[in-house]
């Protein structure tokens, strides 16, 4: 039985993961973490997730939990996630990180920690989304430069980062397939008299509204036709199940930085 600790346990994803773990085979919750001062500290993790009491209160100290855990699953904020993975590296505990909004410097730090422990770092744990990445790469490479690229993402009104980590990963995949530098070709907004669309432009547009769980659409538009690839999440269960799948996988891997494509064998 794999013993897991969830960091960000009172958040939307943390609660979804704990709820999914309640009935998952081969893995069990042994610890639940939240930031210092969080109002949910001391509450039972199972009850917060809408399940029966588990006898596992939310705490803010990570080190004692890592002594018992086989894996940490983190859905928090960039700074908190980096601190969690640093603690995992010191404790020799594998980590699964679904936190988005990491800066390039923070990803570099994650990479350094992954020299000590195995880390799955993925902006989206959904099996369907990671298949979308693979399909997007194939489509972009096949269609080439004759098709304009636009990415539209939509999430709930409380999401803090934009564009979503999934949208940025989708843009990176397409840019790589087309041999483009995303930093030079990304276009995040349009207004006023902007002139003709740049030939190599990769549009990435953001919608924030209501309780949208997550929607991502890649548009490849050519002369007389367009191809659209869309993934819509109806709830957070798919992300939670993907995170659990990653946790089961990562505990058997050597040190290194991995993605969900590695977990799913889509490499």
Secondary structure, DSSP 8 states (H G I E B T S, - for coil): -EEEEEESTTSHHHHHHHHHHTT-SSEEEEEEE--TT-TTTTSBHHHHTTS---S-BEES--HHHHTT-SEEEE-S-HHHHHHHHHHHHHHT-EEEE------HHHHHHHHHHTTTSEEEE-S---HHHHHHHHHHHHHHHHHGGGSEEEEEEEE-TT--SSS-HHHHHHHHHHHHHHT--HHHHEE----SS--S--TT-EEEEEEE-TT--EEEEEEEEETTEEEEEEEEESSSHHHHHHHHHHHHHHTTS-SEEE-HHHHHT--
